[in-house]
Amino acid sequence: MMTAKKRSKSAKAGALVPQPGSVPVFPAGYDDLLADIKNRIAQARVRATLSVNRELIQLYWQIGRLIVERQQVEGWGRSVVERLAGGVPRRGRLFAPELLVHAILLPGLDR
């Protein structure tokens, strides 16, 4: 009599390995557990993305504030900001130096 599962020489004792072409049988609750795990992973990814975005907004705000203070005290113009942007290394999609030009607008938004 043939069964849908057969012992594999490399499998642990007592473990069953499905035969090619057979339909694997999973224990009750398997699909629910898998769905729960996938959902938790998706939620963690969303939280991580939101956290990164929050930190980047705060960083750009701080940088913008530093630049605006220098502009007010020392009379720096746009060309200095553009030069600063050229001197800051790009860090993938997380930090774009060319956004420093826009960062100087952020500190004015809290008024």
RAHUDA-V822612 format. One record per residue. N is the residue number from 1. RES is the residue in one small letter. SS is DSSP state (h for helix, s for strand, l for the rest). PHI is phi as a letter, one per 20 degrees, with the letter a starting at -180 (999 if undefined). D_LAST is the distance of its C-alpha to the last C-alpha in whole Angstrom. Layout:
n->(N N)
res->(RES RES)
ss->(SS SS)
phi->(PHI PHI)
d_last->(D_LAST D_LAST)
//
This chain:
n->(1 2 3 4 5 6 7 8 9 10 11 12 13 14 15 16 17 18 19 20 21 22 23 24 25 26 27 28 29 30 31 32 33 34 35 36 37 38 39 40 41 42 43 44 45 46 47 48 49 50 51 52 53 54 55 56 57 58 59 60 61 62 63 64 65 66 67 68 69 70 71 72 73 74 75 76 77 78 79 80 81 82 83 84 85 86 87 88 89 90 91 92 93 94 95 96 97 98 99 100 101 102 103 104 105 106 107 108 109 110 111)
res->(m m t a k k r s k s a k a g a l v p q p g s v p v f p a g y d d l l a d i k n r i a q a r v r a t l s v n r e l i q l y w q i g r l i v e r q q v e g w g r s v v e r l a g g v p r r g r l f a p e l l v h a i l l p g l d r)
ss->(l l l l s s l l l l l l l l l l s s l l l l l l l l l l l h h h h h h h h h h h h h h h h h h h h h h h h h h h h h h h h h h h h h h h h h h h h h l l l h h h h h h h h h h l l l s l l l s l h h h h h h h h h h h h h h l)
phi->(999 e d f c b f d f e f f g n e d d f f g n e e f d d f g n g f f f f f f f f f f f f f f f f f f f f f f f f f f f f f f f f f g f g f f g f f f f d m f d f f f f f f g g f e e f f c l e f b d g f f f f e f f e f g f f e e)
d_last->(81 77 74 70 70 72 71 70 72 68 67 67 70 69 66 67 66 66 69 67 67 67 64 62 62 59 59 58 54 54 52 49 49 48 46 44 44 42 40 38 38 36 34 33 33 30 28 29 27 24 24 24 22 19 20 20 16 16 18 17 13 15 17 14 13 16 17 14 15 19 18 17 19 22 22 22 22 22 26 25 22 25 28 25 25 29 30 28 30 30 30 32 29 27 25 26 25 24 21 20 19 17 15 14 12 10 8 6 6 4 0)
//
